[in-house]
Amino acid sequence: MKEVKLDEINIKLIRMLQNNARTSLKEVAHECNVSIDTIKNRYNNLKKTGVIRGSTIVLNPKKIGQGNLVFFGIQIICTTILD
């Protein structure tokens, strides 16, 4: 797998989305002092290269009357080495 080099803008974009996946690209562009189109392109490139694979919703089970709800997920990634 090819390693992806991340610059300051990509790192800031990723960190902002990790903090809140619903952060608007407009807000990210403002924080990075670049255009929205630049952030859109970088976001799409990060998705295309697999750096960003998706987003998730984190529920607060107590807010929906579930008390102690546990979700345990395992993701297995297999790679094959070709000769």
DSSP file with accessible surface (Angstrom, degrees, kcal/mol):
  #  RESIDUE AA STRUCTURE BP1 BP2  ACC     N-H-->O    O-->H-N    N-H-->O    O-->H-N    TCO  KAPPA ALPHA  PHI   PSI    X-CA   Y-CA   Z-CA
    1    1 A M              0   0  214      0, 0.0     2,-0.3     0, 0.0     0, 0.0   0.000 360.0 360.0 360.0 137.1    0.0    0.0    0.0
    2    2 A K        -     0   0  197      1,-0.1     2,-0.3     0, 0.0     0, 0.0  -0.593 360.0-125.6 -79.3 133.0    1.2    3.4   -0.9
    3    3 A E        -     0   0  154     -2,-0.3     2,-0.5     1,-0.0    -1,-0.1  -0.583  19.5-136.2 -78.6 139.3    1.7    5.8    2.1
    4    4 A V        -     0   0   54     -2,-0.3     2,-0.4    45,-0.1    -1,-0.0  -0.837  11.3-138.2 -99.0 128.6   -0.1    9.1    1.8
    5    5 A K        -     0   0  171     -2,-0.5     2,-0.5     0, 0.0     0, 0.0  -0.733  17.3-154.7 -85.9 132.7    1.8   12.2    2.8
    6    6 A L        -     0   0   72     -2,-0.4     2,-0.1     4,-0.0    -2,-0.0  -0.926   5.4-161.1-111.4 130.3   -0.3   14.7    4.9
    7    7 A D     >  -     0   0   70     -2,-0.5     4,-2.5     1,-0.0     5,-0.2  -0.354  42.4 -85.3 -96.4-176.8    0.4   18.4    5.0
    8    8 A E  H  > S+     0   0  175      1,-0.2     4,-2.5     2,-0.2     5,-0.2   0.884 127.0  49.6 -57.4 -41.7   -0.8   20.9    7.6
    9    9 A I  H  > S+     0   0   38      2,-0.2     4,-2.7     1,-0.2    -1,-0.2   0.933 111.6  47.7 -67.0 -45.1   -4.1   21.6    5.9
   10   10 A N  H  > S+     0   0   21      2,-0.2     4,-2.6     1,-0.2    -2,-0.2   0.913 112.7  49.9 -61.7 -40.6   -4.9   17.9    5.5
   11   11 A I  H  X S+     0   0   59     -4,-2.5     4,-2.8     2,-0.2    -2,-0.2   0.931 111.9  47.3 -64.6 -44.0   -4.0   17.3    9.2
   12   12 A K  H  X S+     0   0   85     -4,-2.5     4,-2.6    -5,-0.2     5,-0.2   0.918 111.8  51.3 -63.8 -41.9   -6.2   20.2   10.3
   13   13 A L  H  X S+     0   0    0     -4,-2.7     4,-2.2     2,-0.2    -2,-0.2   0.952 112.6  45.6 -58.1 -49.0   -9.1   18.9    8.1
   14   14 A I  H  X S+     0   0   29     -4,-2.6     4,-2.5     1,-0.2    -2,-0.2   0.930 113.0  49.7 -62.8 -45.8   -8.8   15.4    9.6
   15   15 A R  H  X S+     0   0  170     -4,-2.8     4,-2.1     1,-0.2    -1,-0.2   0.904 110.7  49.5 -62.9 -41.2   -8.5   16.7   13.2
   16   16 A M  H  X S+     0   0   32     -4,-2.6     4,-2.1     1,-0.2    -1,-0.2   0.916 113.6  46.0 -64.9 -40.4  -11.5   18.9   12.8
   17   17 A L  H  < S+     0   0   28     -4,-2.2    -2,-0.2    -5,-0.2    -1,-0.2   0.851 110.5  53.3 -71.9 -32.3  -13.6   16.1   11.4
   18   18 A Q  H  < S+     0   0  153     -4,-2.5     3,-0.3    -5,-0.2    -1,-0.2   0.890 110.7  47.7 -66.0 -38.0  -12.4   13.7   14.1
   19   19 A N  H  < S-     0   0  148     -4,-2.1     2,-0.3     1,-0.3    -2,-0.2   0.894 139.0  -0.4 -68.8 -40.0  -13.5   16.2   16.7
   20   20 A N    ><  -     0   0   82     -4,-2.1     3,-2.2    -5,-0.2    -1,-0.3  -0.779  60.8-162.4-154.2 102.9  -16.9   16.7   15.0
   21   21 A A  T 3  S+     0   0   50     -3,-0.3    -4,-0.1     1,-0.3    -3,-0.1   0.648  91.7  62.4 -63.6 -13.4  -17.7   14.8   11.8
   22   22 A R  T 3  S+     0   0  224     -5,-0.1    -1,-0.3     2,-0.1     2,-0.1   0.350  71.5 129.3 -94.7   7.0  -20.5   17.2   11.1
   23   23 A T    <   -     0   0   17     -3,-2.2     2,-0.1    -7,-0.2    -3,-0.0  -0.398  64.2-116.5 -60.1 132.9  -18.2   20.2   10.8
   24   24 A S     >  -     0   0   58      1,-0.1     4,-2.0    -2,-0.1     5,-0.1  -0.410   8.2-128.1 -73.5 149.4  -18.9   22.1    7.6
   25   25 A L  H  > S+     0   0   47      1,-0.2     4,-2.8     2,-0.2     5,-0.2   0.824 111.8  60.9 -64.9 -27.4  -16.3   22.2    4.9
   26   26 A K  H  > S+     0   0  147      2,-0.2     4,-2.3     1,-0.2    -1,-0.2   0.922 104.6  47.4 -63.4 -43.5  -16.9   26.0    5.0
   27   27 A E  H  > S+     0   0   98      2,-0.2     4,-2.4     1,-0.2    -2,-0.2   0.906 112.1  49.5 -64.9 -41.0  -15.8   26.1    8.6
   28   28 A V  H  X S+     0   0    0     -4,-2.0     4,-2.1     2,-0.2    -2,-0.2   0.934 110.3  51.0 -63.1 -44.1  -12.7   24.0    7.9
   29   29 A A  H  X>S+     0   0    3     -4,-2.8     5,-2.1     1,-0.2     4,-0.7   0.911 110.2  49.8 -59.6 -43.1  -11.8   26.3    5.0
   30   30 A H  H ><5S+     0   0  138     -4,-2.3     3,-0.8     1,-0.2    -1,-0.2   0.928 111.4  48.0 -62.1 -45.5  -12.2   29.3    7.2
   31   31 A E  H 3<5S+     0   0   90     -4,-2.4    -1,-0.2     1,-0.2    -2,-0.2   0.813 116.6  43.6 -64.7 -31.3   -9.9   27.8    9.9
   32   32 A C  H 3<5S-     0   0   17     -4,-2.1    -1,-0.2    -5,-0.2    -2,-0.2   0.456 106.8-126.2 -93.0  -4.0   -7.3   26.8    7.3
   33   33 A N  T <<5S+     0   0  145     -3,-0.8     2,-0.3    -4,-0.7    -3,-0.2   0.901  72.3 111.4  57.7  42.6   -7.5   30.2    5.5
   34   34 A V  S   <S-     0   0   42     -5,-2.1    -1,-0.2    -6,-0.1    -2,-0.2  -0.874  73.4 -82.5-134.2 172.5   -8.2   28.5    2.1
   35   35 A S     >  -     0   0   62     -2,-0.3     4,-1.7     1,-0.1     5,-0.1  -0.319  33.2-118.1 -75.6 159.5  -11.1   28.3   -0.3
   36   36 A I  H  > S+     0   0   64      1,-0.2     4,-3.0     2,-0.2     5,-0.2   0.889 116.2  57.7 -62.0 -39.4  -14.0   25.9    0.2
   37   37 A D  H  > S+     0   0  104      1,-0.2     4,-2.6     2,-0.2    -1,-0.2   0.886 103.4  53.2 -59.5 -38.4  -13.1   24.3   -3.2
   38   38 A T  H  > S+     0   0   48      2,-0.2     4,-2.5     1,-0.2    -1,-0.2   0.939 111.8  44.7 -61.3 -45.5   -9.6   23.5   -1.8
   39   39 A I  H  X S+     0   0    0     -4,-1.7     4,-3.0     2,-0.2     5,-0.2   0.913 112.0  52.5 -66.8 -41.0  -11.1   21.8    1.2
   40   40 A K  H  X S+     0   0   96     -4,-3.0     4,-2.7     1,-0.2    -1,-0.2   0.934 111.7  46.7 -58.7 -45.7  -13.6   19.9   -1.0
   41   41 A N  H  X S+     0   0   98     -4,-2.6     4,-2.4     2,-0.2    -2,-0.2   0.920 114.0  47.0 -63.2 -44.0  -10.8   18.7   -3.2
   42   42 A R  H  X S+     0   0   57     -4,-2.5     4,-2.6     2,-0.2    -2,-0.2   0.918 112.4  50.1 -65.2 -42.5   -8.6   17.6   -0.3
   43   43 A Y  H  X S+     0   0   58     -4,-3.0     4,-2.2     2,-0.2    -2,-0.2   0.946 112.1  47.5 -59.6 -48.3  -11.5   15.9    1.4
   44   44 A N  H  X S+     0   0   90     -4,-2.7     4,-2.8    -5,-0.2    -1,-0.2   0.891 112.1  50.1 -61.8 -39.7  -12.4   14.0   -1.8
   45   45 A N  H  X S+     0   0   87     -4,-2.4     4,-2.4     2,-0.2     6,-0.3   0.898 109.2  51.3 -66.2 -39.0   -8.7   13.0   -2.3
   46   46 A L  H  <>S+     0   0    4     -4,-2.6     6,-1.8     2,-0.2     5,-1.5   0.877 113.4  45.4 -66.5 -34.8   -8.5   11.8    1.3
   47   47 A K  H ><5S+     0   0   99     -4,-2.2     3,-1.0     4,-0.2    -2,-0.2   0.925 112.1  51.5 -69.6 -44.3  -11.6    9.6    0.7
   48   48 A K  H 3<5S+     0   0  172     -4,-2.8    -2,-0.2     1,-0.3    -1,-0.2   0.879 111.6  46.5 -62.3 -37.4  -10.3    8.4   -2.7
   49   49 A T  T 3<5S-     0   0   76     -4,-2.4    -1,-0.3    -5,-0.2    -2,-0.2   0.506 116.3-113.9 -85.1  -4.0   -6.9    7.3   -1.2
   50   50 A G  T < 5S+     0   0   40     -3,-1.0    -3,-0.2    -4,-0.4    -2,-0.1   0.512  84.7 118.8  87.7   3.9   -8.7    5.6    1.8
   51   51 A V  S   <S+     0   0   59     -5,-1.5     2,-0.6    -6,-0.3    -4,-0.2   0.947  82.9  38.9 -66.4 -46.2   -7.4    7.9    4.5
   52   52 A I        +     0   0   26     -6,-1.8    -2,-0.3    -9,-0.2    -1,-0.2  -0.923  68.7 170.5-101.9 121.2  -11.0    8.9    5.3
   53   53 A R        -     0   0  156     -2,-0.6     2,-0.3     1,-0.4    -1,-0.1   0.547  56.3 -62.4-107.6 -12.0  -13.2    5.8    5.1
   54   54 A G        -     0   0   54      2,-0.0    -1,-0.4     0, 0.0     2,-0.3  -0.971  48.9 -95.6 158.7-169.7  -16.4    7.2    6.5
   55   55 A S        -     0   0   94     -2,-0.3     2,-0.3    -3,-0.1   -37,-0.0  -0.948  24.7-151.0-140.2 160.6  -18.0    8.6    9.6
   56   56 A T        -     0   0  119     -2,-0.3     2,-0.5     2,-0.0   -35,-0.2  -0.907  14.5-126.4-131.1 160.6  -20.0    7.3   12.5
   57   57 A I        -     0   0  150     -2,-0.3     2,-0.6   -36,-0.0    -2,-0.0  -0.905  18.8-151.9-104.7 133.0  -22.7    8.5   14.9
   58   58 A V        -     0   0  133     -2,-0.5     2,-0.2     2,-0.0    -2,-0.0  -0.931  15.3-154.2-108.2 114.2  -22.0    8.0   18.6
   59   59 A L        -     0   0  115     -2,-0.6     3,-0.1     1,-0.0    -2,-0.0  -0.599  15.3-136.4 -87.3 150.4  -25.2    7.6   20.6
   60   60 A N    >>  -     0   0   87     -2,-0.2     3,-1.3     1,-0.2     4,-0.6  -0.890  18.7-163.3-100.3  99.8  -25.7    8.5   24.2
   61   61 A P  G >4>S+     0   0   30      0, 0.0     5,-2.7     0, 0.0     3,-1.0   0.824  84.3  61.4 -59.0 -31.4  -27.7    5.4   25.4
   62   62 A K  G >45S+     0   0  150      1,-0.3     3,-1.2     4,-0.2     5,-0.1   0.840  97.3  59.5 -64.8 -30.9  -28.8    7.1   28.6
   63   63 A K  G <45S+     0   0  173     -3,-1.3    -1,-0.3     1,-0.3    -4,-0.0   0.706 109.2  43.5 -70.7 -19.8  -30.6    9.8   26.5
   64   64 A I  G <<5S-     0   0   98     -3,-1.0    -1,-0.3    -4,-0.6    -2,-0.2   0.120 122.1-102.8-112.4  20.2  -32.7    7.1   24.8
   65   65 A G  T < 5S+     0   0   65     -3,-1.2    -3,-0.2     1,-0.1    -2,-0.1   0.753  85.6 122.1  73.6  26.0  -33.5    5.2   28.0
   66   66 A Q      < -     0   0  106     -5,-2.7     2,-0.3     1,-0.3    -4,-0.2   0.477  47.7-162.9-100.9  -3.3  -31.0    2.3   27.5
   67   67 A G  S    S+     0   0   38     -6,-0.4     2,-0.9     1,-0.1    -1,-0.3  -0.381  72.8   8.9  61.6-113.8  -28.9    2.6   30.6
   68   68 A N  S    S+     0   0  148     -2,-0.3     2,-0.4    -7,-0.1    -1,-0.1  -0.778  77.3 172.0-106.0  92.5  -25.8    0.7   29.9
   69   69 A L        -     0   0   99     -2,-0.9     2,-0.4     2,-0.0    -7,-0.1  -0.836  12.8-161.9-100.6 132.8  -25.8   -0.3   26.3
   70   70 A V        -     0   0  127     -2,-0.4     2,-0.5    -9,-0.0    -2,-0.0  -0.961  10.4-174.3-121.0 132.4  -22.6   -1.9   24.9
   71   71 A F        -     0   0  184     -2,-0.4     2,-0.5     2,-0.0    -2,-0.0  -0.994   5.1-174.5-121.8 127.2  -21.6   -2.2   21.3
   72   72 A F        +     0   0  169     -2,-0.5     2,-0.4     2,-0.0    -2,-0.0  -0.977   7.7 177.2-124.9 116.5  -18.5   -4.1   20.5
   73   73 A G        -     0   0   50     -2,-0.5     2,-0.4     2,-0.0    -2,-0.0  -0.945  13.5-162.9-122.4 145.4  -17.2   -4.2   16.9
   74   74 A I        -     0   0  127     -2,-0.4     2,-0.5     2,-0.0    -2,-0.0  -0.992   3.5-163.1-125.5 130.3  -14.2   -5.8   15.3
   75   75 A Q        -     0   0  131     -2,-0.4     2,-0.5     2,-0.0    -2,-0.0  -0.966   6.1-163.7-114.3 126.5  -12.9   -4.8   11.9
   76   76 A I        -     0   0  135     -2,-0.5     2,-0.6     2,-0.0    -2,-0.0  -0.945   1.6-166.5-112.7 126.2  -10.5   -7.2   10.3
   77   77 A I        -     0   0  107     -2,-0.5     2,-0.4     2,-0.0    -2,-0.0  -0.961   7.0-165.4-114.1 120.2   -8.5   -6.0    7.4
   78   78 A C        -     0   0  109     -2,-0.6     2,-0.4     2,-0.0    -2,-0.0  -0.867   3.0-169.2-106.2 138.7   -6.7   -8.7    5.3
   79   79 A T        -     0   0  106     -2,-0.4     2,-0.5     2,-0.0    -2,-0.0  -0.947   9.0-149.8-123.7 148.2   -4.0   -8.0    2.9
   80   80 A T        -     0   0  120     -2,-0.4     2,-0.6     2,-0.0    -2,-0.0  -0.963   9.4-141.9-118.0 131.9   -2.5  -10.4    0.4
   81   81 A I        -     0   0  151     -2,-0.5     2,-0.4     0, 0.0    -2,-0.0  -0.836  18.3-152.5 -94.0 121.0    1.1  -10.1   -0.8
   82   82 A L              0   0  148     -2,-0.6    -2,-0.0     1,-0.0     0, 0.0  -0.764 360.0 360.0 -94.2 139.3    1.4  -10.9   -4.4
   83   83 A D              0   0  210     -2,-0.4    -1,-0.0     0, 0.0     0, 0.0  -0.474 360.0 360.0 -78.0 360.0    4.6  -12.4   -5.8
